[in-house]
Amino acid sequence: MSLLDFFIAPAHAQAAAGAAAAPNPWLQLIPLVLLFVVFWFLLIRPQMKRQKEHRQMVEKLAKGDEIVTSGGIAGRIEELGETFLTVEIAEGTRIRLQRGAINAVLPKGTLKSL
C-alpha cells in the first residue's frame, strides 16, 4: 500500500456516497444569484445613478451657466443647441462643445474669482 492509496481511496468512497443523494440543482444557483445581486448593488446601480444625474444636469443647462468640461476647460455658456453649445473660455475666445462633454456646473461668479 503506497502513500497515494491513502488519498485515492477516500475520494472513491466520497464519490460513491455523493452519487446516492444528488443535490438539488436550484441550490447550486443560489451563489450565482447572490453574486449577481452584490454586483448590481456595488457596481451597476451606482453607475446608472451617476449617468441619470449627468443626463439631468446636461438637460438643465442654460445660457450664462458657468461650466467645466471633462477636459478641464472652464467657461460660460453663450449659445445652446440640441447637441452642441458655445462656451466663452476667455474674453473674445469661444469654443463649440458637445453637451456630453460638460462635467460640472459651477456656482455663479466662480470664474470671476479665478
Secondary structure per residue as TSV (DSSP state, phi and psi in degrees):
chain	resnum	aa	ss	phi	psi
A	1	M	-	360.0	125.0
A	2	S	-	-96.5	173.5
A	3	L	H	-65.2	-31.4
A	4	L	H	-66.2	-30.9
A	5	D	H	-63.5	-26.7
A	6	F	H	-67.9	-28.9
A	7	F	H	-91.6	-34.2
A	8	I	H	-76.5	-42.3
A	9	A	H	-59.4	-46.9
A	10	P	H	-63.7	-31.6
A	11	A	H	-66.0	-40.9
A	12	H	H	-65.8	-38.3
A	13	A	H	-66.1	-38.4
A	14	Q	H	-69.7	-38.5
A	15	A	H	-65.5	-38.7
A	16	A	H	-67.7	-39.4
A	17	A	H	-70.9	-36.1
A	18	G	H	-71.7	-26.3
A	19	A	H	-71.6	-27.5
A	20	A	H	-69.8	-39.1
A	21	A	S	-116.1	96.0
A	22	A	-	-76.2	135.2
A	23	P	-	-72.6	154.9
A	24	N	-	-67.7	127.0
A	25	P	H	-64.3	-26.6
A	26	W	H	-69.4	-30.8
A	27	L	H	-68.7	-25.9
A	28	Q	H	-74.8	-21.0
A	29	L	H	-83.5	-16.2
A	30	I	H	-58.4	-45.6
A	31	P	H	-62.2	-35.8
A	32	L	H	-66.4	-42.0
A	33	V	H	-65.5	-42.8
A	34	L	H	-62.3	-38.9
A	35	L	H	-63.6	-42.6
A	36	F	H	-62.7	-41.5
A	37	V	H	-62.9	-41.7
A	38	V	H	-63.2	-45.4
A	39	F	H	-61.8	-38.8
A	40	W	I	-60.8	-48.7
A	41	F	I	-76.4	-27.7
A	42	L	I	-93.8	-27.4
A	43	L	I	-120.6	-54.4
A	44	I	I	-73.1	-48.8
A	45	R	H	-61.8	-46.4
A	46	P	H	-62.8	-35.9
A	47	Q	H	-67.0	-41.0
A	48	M	H	-64.7	-36.7
A	49	K	H	-65.4	-42.5
A	50	R	H	-63.6	-41.0
A	51	Q	H	-62.8	-41.2
A	52	K	H	-64.8	-43.8
A	53	E	H	-63.3	-40.0
A	54	H	H	-66.7	-42.0
A	55	R	H	-62.0	-41.9
A	56	Q	H	-65.6	-39.2
A	57	M	H	-63.5	-43.4
A	58	V	H	-67.0	-35.9
A	59	E	H	-68.6	-28.8
A	60	K	T	-89.7	3.8
A	61	L	-	-61.3	142.9
A	62	A	-	-137.9	161.1
A	63	K	T	-61.6	133.0
A	64	G	T	96.9	-11.0
A	65	D	-	-66.7	141.7
A	66	E	E	-96.8	127.7
A	67	I	E	-131.1	165.1
A	68	V	E	-126.3	132.2
A	69	T	E	-84.7	171.2
A	70	S	T	-68.1	-17.7
A	71	G	T	-88.3	-3.0
A	72	G	S	94.3	8.3
A	73	I	-	-84.6	128.4
A	74	A	E	-104.7	140.5
A	75	G	E	-169.1	-177.1
A	76	R	E	-116.8	135.5
A	77	I	E	-71.7	128.0
A	78	E	E	-104.9	-42.2
A	79	E	E	-136.9	147.0
A	80	L	E	-120.8	136.2
A	81	G	-	-125.0	-174.0
A	82	E	S	-69.0	-44.4
A	83	T	S	-115.5	-21.9
A	84	F	E	-121.4	158.5
A	85	L	E	-142.5	156.8
A	86	T	E	-104.9	130.2
A	87	V	E	-121.4	131.5
A	88	E	E	-92.1	115.8
A	89	I	E	-98.9	-19.0
A	90	A	E	-153.2	166.3
A	91	E	T	-61.9	117.6
A	92	G	T	83.9	-0.1
A	93	T	E	-113.2	115.4
A	94	R	E	-123.2	144.9
A	95	I	E	-130.9	153.4
A	96	R	E	-102.9	134.0
A	97	L	E	-131.9	155.8
A	98	Q	E	-76.8	150.3
A	99	R	G	-61.1	-35.0
A	100	G	G	-66.5	-16.5
A	101	A	G	-79.6	-6.3
A	102	I	E	-77.3	126.6
A	103	N	E	-98.7	-36.4
A	104	A	E	-156.6	152.2
A	105	V	E	-103.8	126.8
A	106	L	E	-89.5	156.1
A	107	P	-	-64.4	149.6
A	108	K	T	-57.0	136.9
A	109	G	T	87.7	0.9
A	110	T	H	-67.3	-39.8
A	111	L	H	-69.5	-29.7
A	112	K	H	-68.7	-29.6
A	113	S	H	-80.1	-13.0
A	114	L	-	-80.4	360.0
